[in-house]
Amino acid sequence: MKVPENLWYPVLESRELGRKPLGVERFGQRLVLWRTADKTPHAHLDRCPHLGTALSGGKVQEDQIICPFHGFAFDGAGQCRHIPAVGRSGKIPNGMALTNFMLQEQHGFIWLWWGAYQEEYPDVPYFEELSPVWRYGTDVLEWSVYTPALLKTNWMLPIWHTCIALR
Ligand code: FES
């Protein structure tokens, strides 16, 4: 089913997202969400542009999300800022960046713009006509998932991964 585009969609309750990267599946895509220290939420495809590792298995450090495989660091705009294997002064290849999504945080939810980039975005839709005394609840179902892709990439185990994984 194709999800209608160019609309805001609530993808998480605000309370569900902390500083730790959180992987979710929305719109048939694996996404990773995380927050910088000022609490701004960020969302990207959950796929490192280097070798495709899930960034949701990584960590946030100094307002950057760090890939768990070789330690590439990406800022909130998705730009790669550091590659451990080339050092602080090493060149970062053009195009080494994450796919970003526009977010807004309102009404206790994180809303994601599903569609094309816009010069200006419409307001987040909400039920303004509802009385403020109305409440809502959330049901959460959790189950274990097998992640063969992550295991497969880790079997390759290049030397850079050993440096990152063991520090
Ligand atoms: S797969 Fe992410 S840094 Fe290599």
Backbone and ligand atoms as CSV (ligand in chain L), in Angstrom:
chain,resi,resn,atom,element,x,y,z
A,1,MET,N,N,0.840,-1.189,0.000
A,1,MET,CA,C,0.000,0.000,0.000
A,1,MET,C,C,0.879,1.244,0.000
A,2,LYS,N,N,0.588,2.150,-0.899
A,2,LYS,CA,C,1.378,3.381,-0.958
A,2,LYS,C,C,0.820,4.391,0.037
A,3,VAL,N,N,1.706,4.922,0.839
A,3,VAL,CA,C,1.292,5.911,1.830
A,3,VAL,C,C,1.160,7.266,1.137
A,4,PRO,N,N,0.039,7.940,1.300
A,4,PRO,CA,C,-0.099,9.272,0.684
A,4,PRO,C,C,1.052,10.184,1.100
A,5,GLU,N,N,1.586,10.915,0.140
A,5,GLU,CA,C,2.774,11.724,0.406
A,5,GLU,C,C,2.423,13.187,0.638
A,6,ASN,N,N,3.477,13.910,1.046
A,6,ASN,CA,C,3.389,15.334,1.330
A,6,ASN,C,C,2.391,15.640,2.441
A,7,LEU,N,N,2.534,14.875,3.508
A,7,LEU,CA,C,1.705,15.037,4.709
A,7,LEU,C,C,2.570,14.818,5.939
A,8,TRP,N,N,2.140,15.388,7.065
A,8,TRP,CA,C,2.769,15.097,8.357
A,8,TRP,C,C,2.141,13.849,8.950
A,9,TYR,N,N,2.973,12.972,9.519
A,9,TYR,CA,C,2.483,11.776,10.199
A,9,TYR,C,C,3.140,11.686,11.579
A,10,PRO,N,N,2.365,11.374,12.621
A,10,PRO,CA,C,2.989,11.140,13.926
A,10,PRO,C,C,3.679,9.773,13.899
A,11,VAL,N,N,4.974,9.752,14.203
A,11,VAL,CA,C,5.723,8.493,14.118
A,11,VAL,C,C,6.136,7.947,15.479
A,12,LEU,N,N,6.147,8.814,16.482
A,12,LEU,CA,C,6.488,8.387,17.844
A,12,LEU,C,C,5.837,9.335,18.825
A,13,GLU,N,N,5.578,8.842,20.019
A,13,GLU,CA,C,5.272,9.764,21.104
A,13,GLU,C,C,6.587,10.384,21.559
A,14,SER,N,N,6.554,11.654,21.935
A,14,SER,CA,C,7.790,12.341,22.337
A,14,SER,C,C,8.514,11.591,23.451
A,15,ARG,N,N,7.741,11.036,24.384
A,15,ARG,CA,C,8.370,10.384,25.533
A,15,ARG,C,C,9.133,9.112,25.154
A,16,GLU,N,N,8.886,8.595,23.960
A,16,GLU,CA,C,9.558,7.366,23.539
A,16,GLU,C,C,10.992,7.606,23.064
A,17,LEU,N,N,11.331,8.853,22.746
A,17,LEU,CA,C,12.643,9.124,22.150
A,17,LEU,C,C,13.553,9.865,23.110
A,18,GLY,N,N,14.666,9.241,23.431
A,18,GLY,CA,C,15.689,9.885,24.250
A,18,GLY,C,C,16.919,10.143,23.413
A,19,ARG,N,N,18.080,10.124,24.046
A,19,ARG,CA,C,19.323,10.384,23.322
A,19,ARG,C,C,19.827,9.148,22.578
A,20,LYS,N,N,19.379,7.990,23.032
A,20,LYS,CA,C,19.837,6.746,22.404
A,20,LYS,C,C,19.146,6.579,21.041
A,21,PRO,N,N,19.879,6.193,20.001
A,21,PRO,CA,C,19.231,5.977,18.703
A,21,PRO,C,C,18.128,4.924,18.810
A,22,LEU,N,N,17.025,5.210,18.164
A,22,LEU,CA,C,15.873,4.310,18.219
A,22,LEU,C,C,15.491,3.911,16.790
A,23,GLY,N,N,15.513,2.630,16.515
A,23,GLY,CA,C,15.124,2.127,15.203
A,23,GLY,C,C,13.641,1.796,15.188
A,24,VAL,N,N,12.953,2.242,14.160
A,24,VAL,CA,C,11.526,1.949,14.014
A,24,VAL,C,C,11.254,1.656,12.543
A,25,GLU,N,N,10.145,0.977,12.296
A,25,GLU,CA,C,9.721,0.794,10.916
A,25,GLU,C,C,8.470,1.616,10.687
A,26,ARG,N,N,8.542,2.522,9.729
A,26,ARG,CA,C,7.405,3.361,9.357
A,26,ARG,C,C,7.391,3.490,7.835
A,27,PHE,N,N,6.213,3.497,7.267
A,27,PHE,CA,C,6.055,3.671,5.811
A,27,PHE,C,C,6.809,2.580,5.045
A,28,GLY,N,N,6.968,1.426,5.642
A,28,GLY,CA,C,7.703,0.345,4.979
A,28,GLY,C,C,9.203,0.552,4.940
A,29,GLN,N,N,9.711,1.494,5.728
A,29,GLN,CA,C,11.146,1.807,5.761
A,29,GLN,C,C,11.671,1.652,7.175
A,30,ARG,N,N,12.912,1.250,7.284
A,30,ARG,CA,C,13.571,1.265,8.597
A,30,ARG,C,C,14.134,2.667,8.809
A,31,LEU,N,N,13.732,3.294,9.902
A,31,LEU,CA,C,14.205,4.637,10.231
A,31,LEU,C,C,14.939,4.596,11.554
A,32,VAL,N,N,15.856,5.556,11.742
A,32,VAL,CA,C,16.487,5.735,13.045
A,32,VAL,C,C,16.203,7.161,13.497
A,33,LEU,N,N,15.772,7.285,14.752
A,33,LEU,CA,C,15.525,8.599,15.335
A,33,LEU,C,C,16.412,8.764,16.551
A,34,TRP,N,N,16.831,9.987,16.801
A,34,TRP,CA,C,17.694,10.282,17.945
A,34,TRP,C,C,17.583,11.771,18.241
A,35,ARG,N,N,18.158,12.177,19.374
A,35,ARG,CA,C,18.097,13.595,19.758
A,35,ARG,C,C,19.507,14.130,20.000
A,36,THR,N,N,19.697,15.386,19.604
A,36,THR,CA,C,20.912,16.084,20.007
A,36,THR,C,C,20.713,16.598,21.432
A,37,ALA,N,N,21.774,17.158,22.019
A,37,ALA,CA,C,21.723,17.541,23.437
A,37,ALA,C,C,20.645,18.583,23.718
A,38,ASP,N,N,20.321,19.423,22.729
A,38,ASP,CA,C,19.273,20.428,22.934
A,38,ASP,C,C,17.872,19.822,22.770
A,39,LYS,N,N,17.804,18.515,22.669
A,39,LYS,CA,C,16.562,17.735,22.574
A,39,LYS,C,C,15.903,17.768,21.188
A,40,THR,N,N,16.573,18.371,20.223
A,40,THR,CA,C,16.021,18.368,18.861
A,40,THR,C,C,16.024,16.936,18.315
A,41,PRO,N,N,14.864,16.464,17.826
A,41,PRO,CA,C,14.849,15.115,17.240
A,41,PRO,C,C,15.345,15.131,15.791
A,42,HIS,N,N,15.944,14.020,15.386
A,42,HIS,CA,C,16.425,13.848,14.018
A,42,HIS,C,C,15.983,12.479,13.528
A,43,ALA,N,N,15.757,12.363,12.231
A,43,ALA,CA,C,15.359,11.077,11.651
A,43,ALA,C,C,16.077,10.868,10.320
A,44,HIS,N,N,16.520,9.654,10.117
A,44,HIS,CA,C,17.217,9.266,8.881
A,44,HIS,C,C,16.798,7.849,8.520
A,45,LEU,N,N,17.078,7.452,7.286
A,45,LEU,CA,C,16.974,6.028,6.974
A,45,LEU,C,C,17.969,5.306,7.871
A,46,ASP,N,N,17.567,4.155,8.391
A,46,ASP,CA,C,18.427,3.420,9.329
A,46,ASP,C,C,19.426,2.565,8.549
A,47,ARG,N,N,20.262,3.261,7.775
A,47,ARG,CA,C,21.206,2.549,6.909
A,47,ARG,C,C,22.434,3.428,6.717
A,48,CYS,N,N,23.547,2.966,7.211
A,48,CYS,CA,C,24.785,3.736,7.053
A,48,CYS,C,C,25.155,3.790,5.568
A,49,PRO,N,N,25.540,4.974,5.058
A,49,PRO,CA,C,25.900,5.061,3.632
A,49,PRO,C,C,27.219,4.365,3.310
A,50,HIS,N,N,27.957,3.940,4.329
A,50,HIS,CA,C,29.208,3.237,4.053
A,50,HIS,C,C,28.928,1.802,3.602
A,51,LEU,N,N,28.478,0.950,4.520
A,51,LEU,CA,C,28.208,-0.444,4.146
A,51,LEU,C,C,26.812,-0.904,4.540
A,52,GLY,N,N,25.971,0.027,4.906
A,52,GLY,CA,C,24.569,-0.327,5.120
A,52,GLY,C,C,24.194,-0.798,6.513
A,53,THR,N,N,25.100,-0.708,7.443
A,53,THR,CA,C,24.784,-1.138,8.812
A,53,THR,C,C,23.667,-0.280,9.405
A,54,ALA,N,N,22.860,-0.894,10.268
A,54,ALA,CA,C,21.782,-0.156,10.933
A,54,ALA,C,C,22.374,0.796,11.978
A,55,LEU,N,N,22.121,2.078,11.794
A,55,LEU,CA,C,22.647,3.074,12.736
A,55,LEU,C,C,21.953,3.002,14.090
A,56,SER,N,N,20.780,2.395,14.124
A,56,SER,CA,C,20.058,2.279,15.398
A,56,SER,C,C,20.821,1.416,16.401
A,57,GLY,N,N,21.793,0.659,15.924
A,57,GLY,CA,C,22.635,-0.126,16.830
A,57,GLY,C,C,23.825,0.670,17.343
A,58,GLY,N,N,23.930,1.927,16.911
A,58,GLY,CA,C,25.065,2.762,17.307
A,58,GLY,C,C,24.771,3.570,18.553
A,59,LYS,N,N,25.441,4.716,18.647
A,59,LYS,CA,C,25.260,5.565,19.823
A,59,LYS,C,C,25.347,7.031,19.407
A,60,VAL,N,N,24.940,7.889,20.339
A,60,VAL,CA,C,25.038,9.334,20.114
A,60,VAL,C,C,26.174,9.858,20.977
A,61,GLN,N,N,27.036,10.639,20.341
A,61,GLN,CA,C,28.199,11.175,21.036
A,61,GLN,C,C,28.468,12.571,20.479
A,62,GLU,N,N,28.548,13.556,21.368
A,62,GLU,CA,C,28.834,14.941,20.956
A,62,GLU,C,C,27.914,15.385,19.807
A,63,ASP,N,N,26.639,15.149,19.956
A,63,ASP,CA,C,25.634,15.567,18.975
A,63,ASP,C,C,25.836,14.948,17.600
A,64,GLN,N,N,26.427,13.766,17.585
A,64,GLN,CA,C,26.554,13.021,16.333
A,64,GLN,C,C,26.123,11.586,16.588
A,65,ILE,N,N,25.542,10.986,15.563
A,65,ILE,CA,C,25.186,9.570,15.668
A,65,ILE,C,C,26.345,8.777,15.067
A,66,ILE,N,N,26.764,7.759,15.824
A,66,ILE,CA,C,27.964,7.006,15.455
A,66,ILE,C,C,27.560,5.620,14.965
A,67,CYS,N,N,28.024,5.263,13.772
A,67,CYS,CA,C,27.740,3.934,13.228
A,67,CYS,C,C,28.459,2.873,14.070
A,68,PRO,N,N,27.767,1.778,14.402
A,68,PRO,CA,C,28.396,0.763,15.257
A,68,PRO,C,C,29.455,-0.075,14.546
A,69,PHE,N,N,29.564,0.039,13.233
A,69,PHE,CA,C,30.479,-0.851,12.522
A,69,PHE,C,C,31.886,-0.258,12.424
A,70,HIS,N,N,32.038,0.866,11.736
A,70,HIS,CA,C,33.369,1.468,11.584
A,70,HIS,C,C,33.467,2.837,12.236
A,71,GLY,N,N,32.417,3.253,12.917
A,71,GLY,CA,C,32.488,4.481,13.704
A,71,GLY,C,C,32.333,5.775,12.950
A,72,PHE,N,N,31.861,5.755,11.715
A,72,PHE,CA,C,31.608,7.014,11.018
A,72,PHE,C,C,30.612,7.823,11.861
A,73,ALA,N,N,30.838,9.148,11.945
A,73,ALA,CA,C,29.986,10.005,12.768
A,73,ALA,C,C,29.211,10.964,11.874
A,74,PHE,N,N,27.908,11.080,12.108
A,74,PHE,CA,C,27.033,11.928,11.292
A,74,PHE,C,C,26.335,12.943,12.183
A,75,ASP,N,N,26.222,14.177,11.696
A,75,ASP,CA,C,25.528,15.193,12.492
A,75,ASP,C,C,24.019,15.124,12.252
A,76,GLY,N,N,23.282,16.022,12.900
A,76,GLY,CA,C,21.830,15.997,12.809
A,76,GLY,C,C,21.302,16.247,11.407
A,77,ALA,N,N,22.109,16.932,10.584
A,77,ALA,CA,C,21.715,17.161,9.190
A,77,ALA,C,C,22.077,15.972,8.309
A,78,GLY,N,N,22.713,14.969,8.910
A,78,GLY,CA,C,23.039,13.756,8.169
A,78,GLY,C,C,24.422,13.767,7.528
A,79,GLN,N,N,25.167,14.874,7.674
A,79,GLN,CA,C,26.492,14.955,7.063
A,79,GLN,C,C,27.515,14.152,7.863
A,80,CYS,N,N,28.354,13.420,7.163
A,80,CYS,CA,C,29.429,12.691,7.839
A,80,CYS,C,C,30.474,13.701,8.294
A,81,ARG,N,N,30.825,13.653,9.567
A,81,ARG,CA,C,31.779,14.611,10.146
A,81,ARG,C,C,33.090,13.980,10.550
A,82,HIS,N,N,33.108,12.655,10.646
A,82,HIS,CA,C,34.349,12.013,11.076
A,82,HIS,C,C,34.382,10.556,10.635
A,83,ILE,N,N,35.542,10.149,10.125
A,83,ILE,CA,C,35.790,8.748,9.769
A,83,ILE,C,C,37.029,8.328,10.538
A,84,PRO,N,N,36.879,7.489,11.560
A,84,PRO,CA,C,38.030,7.150,12.403
A,84,PRO,C,C,39.231,6.640,11.624
A,85,ALA,N,N,39.005,5.876,10.578
A,85,ALA,CA,C,40.127,5.261,9.864
A,85,ALA,C,C,40.995,6.275,9.120
A,86,VAL,N,N,40.463,7.473,8.825
A,86,VAL,CA,C,41.269,8.469,8.106
A,86,VAL,C,C,41.752,9.588,9.024
A,87,GLY,N,N,41.350,9.559,10.283
A,87,GLY,CA,C,41.842,10.564,11.235
A,87,GLY,C,C,41.090,11.869,11.151
A,88,ARG,N,N,41.418,12.776,12.081
A,88,ARG,CA,C,40.714,14.070,12.182
A,88,ARG,C,C,40.888,14.928,10.938
A,89,SER,N,N,42.043,14.839,10.284
A,89,SER,CA,C,42.274,15.704,9.118
A,89,SER,C,C,42.020,14.976,7.795
A,90,GLY,N,N,41.533,13.746,7.870
A,90,GLY,CA,C,41.296,12.981,6.655
A,90,GLY,C,C,40.118,13.505,5.850
A,91,LYS,N,N,40.156,13.256,4.555
A,91,LYS,CA,C,39.078,13.746,3.675
A,91,LYS,C,C,37.855,12.832,3.791
A,92,ILE,N,N,36.702,13.464,3.881
A,92,ILE,CA,C,35.437,12.723,3.901
A,92,ILE,C,C,34.886,12.717,2.480
A,93,PRO,N,N,34.630,11.543,1.927
A,93,PRO,CA,C,34.172,11.476,0.524
A,93,PRO,C,C,32.877,12.250,0.311
A,94,ASN,N,N,32.773,12.888,-0.844
A,94,ASN,CA,C,31.523,13.565,-1.203
A,94,ASN,C,C,30.380,12.562,-1.181
A,95,GLY,N,N,29.251,12.988,-0.718
A,95,GLY,CA,C,28.067,12.132,-0.732
A,95,GLY,C,C,27.974,11.189,0.455
A,96,MET,N,N,28.952,11.255,1.367
A,96,MET,CA,C,28.884,10.395,2.547
A,96,MET,C,C,27.928,11.051,3.551
A,97,ALA,N,N,26.650,10.821,3.348
A,97,ALA,CA,C,25.630,11.482,4.171
A,97,ALA,C,C,24.411,10.576,4.306
A,98,LEU,N,N,23.641,10.829,5.324
A,98,LEU,CA,C,22.426,10.065,5.581
A,98,LEU,C,C,21.249,10.693,4.846
A,99,THR,N,N,20.239,9.882,4.607
A,99,THR,CA,C,18.976,10.405,4.091
A,99,THR,C,C,18.178,10.947,5.270
A,100,ASN,N,N,17.825,12.216,5.182
A,100,ASN,CA,C,17.146,12.904,6.291
A,100,ASN,C,C,15.653,13.016,6.078
A,101,PHE,N,N,14.951,13.171,7.181
A,101,PHE,CA,C,13.518,13.464,7.124
A,101,PHE,C,C,13.238,14.698,7.972
A,102,MET,N,N,12.329,15.520,7.490
A,102,MET,CA,C,11.910,16.699,8.242
A,102,MET,C,C,11.010,16.259,9.392
A,103,LEU,N,N,11.270,16.804,10.584
A,103,LEU,CA,C,10.466,16.471,11.760
A,103,LEU,C,C,9.948,17.730,12.416
A,104,GLN,N,N,8.848,17.572,13.147
A,104,GLN,CA,C,8.379,18.591,14.089
A,104,GLN,C,C,7.926,17.854,15.331
A,105,GLU,N,N,8.081,18.499,16.461
A,105,GLU,CA,C,7.625,17.894,17.710
A,105,GLU,C,C,6.542,18.793,18.295
A,106,GLN,N,N,5.328,18.275,18.291
A,106,GLN,CA,C,4.184,19.050,18.790
A,106,GLN,C,C,3.148,18.118,19.390
A,107,HIS,N,N,2.421,18.619,20.369
A,107,HIS,CA,C,1.302,17.894,20.971
A,107,HIS,C,C,1.712,16.542,21.553
A,108,GLY,N,N,2.952,16.431,21.986
A,108,GLY,CA,C,3.406,15.178,22.591
A,108,GLY,C,C,3.808,14.114,21.588
A,109,PHE,N,N,3.897,14.494,20.312
A,109,PHE,CA,C,4.289,13.537,19.277
A,109,PHE,C,C,5.441,14.091,18.440
A,110,ILE,N,N,6.161,13.168,17.827
A,110,ILE,CA,C,7.141,13.531,16.803
A,110,ILE,C,C,6.488,13.248,15.461
A,111,TRP,N,N,6.418,14.287,14.633
A,111,TRP,CA,C,5.738,14.219,13.336
A,111,TRP,C,C,6.785,14.225,12.233
A,112,LEU,N,N,6.606,13.352,11.275
A,112,LEU,CA,C,7.552,13.246,10.160
A,112,LEU,C,C,6.850,13.655,8.867
A,113,TRP,N,N,7.549,14.468,8.086
A,113,TRP,CA,C,7.028,14.867,6.774
A,113,TRP,C,C,7.360,13.769,5.791
A,114,TRP,N,N,6.345,13.089,5.301
A,114,TRP,CA,C,6.537,12.018,4.342
A,114,TRP,C,C,6.233,12.570,2.968
A,115,GLY,N,N,7.287,12.923,2.219
A,115,GLY,CA,C,7.076,13.492,0.895
A,115,GLY,C,C,8.275,14.314,0.474
A,116,ALA,N,N,8.066,15.110,-0.536
A,116,ALA,CA,C,9.150,15.887,-1.122
A,116,ALA,C,C,9.504,17.086,-0.244
A,117,TYR,N,N,10.752,17.529,-0.401
A,117,TYR,CA,C,11.204,18.747,0.273
A,117,TYR,C,C,10.315,19.916,-0.146
A,118,GLN,N,N,10.002,20.783,0.813
A,118,GLN,CA,C,9.169,21.951,0.535
A,118,GLN,C,C,9.911,23.211,0.988
A,119,GLU,N,N,9.666,24.304,0.301
A,119,GLU,CA,C,10.203,25.588,0.782
A,119,GLU,C,C,9.567,25.933,2.119
A,120,GLU,N,N,8.265,25.720,2.207
A,120,GLU,CA,C,7.529,25.940,3.457
A,120,GLU,C,C,6.627,24.740,3.699
A,121,TYR,N,N,6.537,24.362,4.960
A,121,TYR,CA,C,5.719,23.197,5.307
A,121,TYR,C,C,4.415,23.656,5.962
A,122,PRO,N,N,3.332,22.935,5.700
A,122,PRO,CA,C,2.074,23.296,6.363
A,122,PRO,C,C,2.154,22.972,7.850
A,123,ASP,N,N,1.216,23.530,8.603
A,123,ASP,CA,C,1.159,23.224,10.028
A,123,ASP,C,C,0.864,21.747,10.232
A,124,VAL,N,N,1.327,21.245,11.359
A,124,VAL,CA,C,0.986,19.883,11.753
A,124,VAL,C,C,-0.518,19.830,12.020
A,125,PRO,N,N,-1.195,18.819,11.483
A,125,PRO,CA,C,-2.650,18.744,11.717
A,125,PRO,C,C,-2.922,18.297,13.142
A,126,TYR,N,N,-3.926,18.855,13.732
A,126,TYR,CA,C,-4.296,18.407,15.074
A,126,TYR,C,C,-5.755,18.738,15.318
A,127,PHE,N,N,-6.276,18.173,16.368
A,127,PHE,CA,C,-7.701,18.285,16.648
A,127,PHE,C,C,-7.955,19.480,17.563
A,128,GLU,N,N,-7.732,20.662,17.034
A,128,GLU,CA,C,-7.830,21.863,17.862
A,128,GLU,C,C,-9.226,22.028,18.462
A,129,GLU,N,N,-10.225,21.465,17.770
A,129,GLU,CA,C,-11.590,21.634,18.262
A,129,GLU,C,C,-11.893,20.761,19.477
A,130,LEU,N,N,-10.995,19.805,19.775
A,130,LEU,CA,C,-11.238,18.938,20.924
A,130,LEU,C,C,-10.976,19.693,22.230
A,131,SER,N,N,-11.729,19.360,23.218
A,131,SER,CA,C,-11.545,19.977,24.520
A,131,SER,C,C,-10.195,19.576,25.094
A,132,PRO,N,N,-9.490,20.485,25.756
A,132,PRO,CA,C,-8.182,20.140,26.325
A,132,PRO,C,C,-8.273,19.090,27.435
A,133,VAL,N,N,-9.492,18.829,27.909
A,133,VAL,CA,C,-9.607,17.810,28.962
A,133,VAL,C,C,-9.617,16.392,28.384
A,134,TRP,N,N,-9.683,16.269,27.065
A,134,TRP,CA,C,-9.653,14.935,26.465
A,134,TRP,C,C,-8.275,14.325,26.665
A,135,ARG,N,N,-8.235,13.052,26.855
A,135,ARG,CA,C,-6.982,12.330,27.045
A,135,ARG,C,C,-6.878,11.234,25.982
A,136,TYR,N,N,-5.667,10.777,25.769
A,136,TYR,CA,C,-5.486,9.660,24.855
A,136,TYR,C,C,-4.571,8.633,25.519
A,137,GLY,N,N,-4.625,7.436,25.028
A,137,GLY,CA,C,-3.771,6.369,25.547
A,137,GLY,C,C,-3.069,5.668,24.398
A,138,THR,N,N,-2.042,4.919,24.729
A,138,THR,CA,C,-1.271,4.201,23.717
A,138,THR,C,C,-1.084,2.758,24.157
A,139,ASP,N,N,-1.273,1.840,23.239
A,139,ASP,CA,C,-0.953,0.430,23.492
A,139,ASP,C,C,0.319,0.097,22.724
A,140,VAL,N,N,1.229,-0.589,23.362
A,140,VAL,CA,C,2.486,-0.971,22.723
A,140,VAL,C,C,2.614,-2.487,22.745
A,141,LEU,N,N,2.890,-3.067,21.580
A,141,LEU,CA,C,3.155,-4.502,21.485
A,141,LEU,C,C,4.625,-4.677,21.129
A,142,GLU,N,N,5.334,-5.531,21.831
A,142,GLU,CA,C,6.754,-5.744,21.551
A,142,GLU,C,C,7.016,-7.234,21.366
A,143,TRP,N,N,7.883,-7.550,20.436
A,143,TRP,CA,C,8.322,-8.924,20.272
A,143,TRP,C,C,9.733,-8.918,19.707
A,144,SER,N,N,10.438,-10.029,19.929
A,144,SER,CA,C,11.820,-10.139,19.472
A,144,SER,C,C,11.866,-10.255,17.955
A,145,VAL,N,N,12.884,-9.617,17.364
A,145,VAL,CA,C,13.050,-9.703,15.920
A,145,VAL,C,C,14.458,-10.191,15.612
A,146,TYR,N,N,14.553,-10.995,14.608
A,146,TYR,CA,C,15.827,-11.530,14.151
A,146,TYR,C,C,16.433,-10.546,13.162
A,147,THR,N,N,17.672,-10.193,13.305
A,147,THR,CA,C,18.284,-9.189,12.434
A,147,THR,C,C,19.428,-9.805,11.641
A,148,PRO,N,N,19.101,-10.633,10.646
A,148,PRO,CA,C,20.159,-11.329,9.898
A,148,PRO,C,C,21.099,-10.385,9.162
A,149,ALA,N,N,20.617,-9.227,8.713
A,149,ALA,CA,C,21.489,-8.325,7.959
A,149,ALA,C,C,22.625,-7.815,8.830
A,150,LEU,N,N,22.329,-7.505,10.083
A,150,LEU,CA,C,23.364,-6.997,10.982
A,150,LEU,C,C,24.404,-8.083,11.232
A,151,LEU,N,N,23.938,-9.328,11.448
A,151,LEU,CA,C,24.868,-10.428,11.684
A,151,LEU,C,C,25.733,-10.669,10.456
A,152,LYS,N,N,25.097,-10.591,9.282
A,152,LYS,CA,C,25.828,-10.853,8.054
A,152,LYS,C,C,26.960,-9.849,7.871
A,153,THR,N,N,26.656,-8.559,8.087
A,153,THR,CA,C,27.708,-7.560,7.882
A,153,THR,C,C,28.804,-7.729,8.927
A,154,ASN,N,N,28.453,-8.169,10.132
A,154,ASN,CA,C,29.478,-8.322,11.156
A,154,ASN,C,C,30.387,-9.517,10.899
A,155,TRP,N,N,29.937,-10.497,10.112
A,155,TRP,CA,C,30.809,-11.627,9.796
A,155,TRP,C,C,32.008,-11.182,8.987
A,156,MET,N,N,31.881,-10.070,8.247
A,156,MET,CA,C,32.990,-9.621,7.405
A,156,MET,C,C,34.130,-9.074,8.260
A,157,LEU,N,N,33.817,-8.467,9.365
A,157,LEU,CA,C,34.751,-8.031,10.396
A,157,LEU,C,C,36.075,-7.447,9.892
A,158,PRO,N,N,36.048,-6.349,9.188
A,158,PRO,CA,C,37.317,-5.733,8.804
A,158,PRO,C,C,38.013,-5.163,10.036
A,159,ILE,N,N,39.249,-4.809,9.861
A,159,ILE,CA,C,40.079,-4.379,10.996
A,159,ILE,C,C,39.513,-3.140,11.679
A,160,TRP,N,N,38.873,-2.231,10.896
A,160,TRP,CA,C,38.338,-0.996,11.479
A,160,TRP,C,C,37.244,-1.325,12.484
A,161,HIS,N,N,36.470,-2.347,12.181
A,161,HIS,CA,C,35.393,-2.725,13.098
A,161,HIS,C,C,35.952,-3.179,14.427
A,162,THR,N,N,37.050,-3.906,14.388
A,162,THR,CA,C,37.644,-4.378,15.638
A,162,THR,C,C,38.031,-3.192,16.511
A,163,CYS,N,N,38.598,-2.151,15.899
A,163,CYS,CA,C,38.997,-0.970,16.685
A,163,CYS,C,C,37.807,-0.324,17.364
A,164,ILE,N,N,36.695,-0.213,16.636
A,164,ILE,CA,C,35.523,0.466,17.175
A,164,ILE,C,C,34.814,-0.403,18.196
A,165,ALA,N,N,34.643,-1.680,17.864
A,165,ALA,CA,C,33.859,-2.552,18.720
A,165,ALA,C,C,34.521,-2.801,20.063
A,166,LEU,N,N,35.824,-2.703,20.112
A,166,LEU,CA,C,36.533,-3.060,21.342
A,166,LEU,C,C,36.935,-1.870,22.189
A,167,ARG,N,N,36.599,-0.663,21.750
A,167,ARG,CA,C,37.029,0.467,22.593
A,167,ARG,C,C,36.059,0.713,23.728
L,1,FES,S1,S,29.078,0.533,7.848
L,1,FES,FE1,FE,28.794,2.380,8.955
L,1,FES,S2,S,30.784,3.156,9.144
L,1,FES,FE2,FE,31.049,1.354,7.969
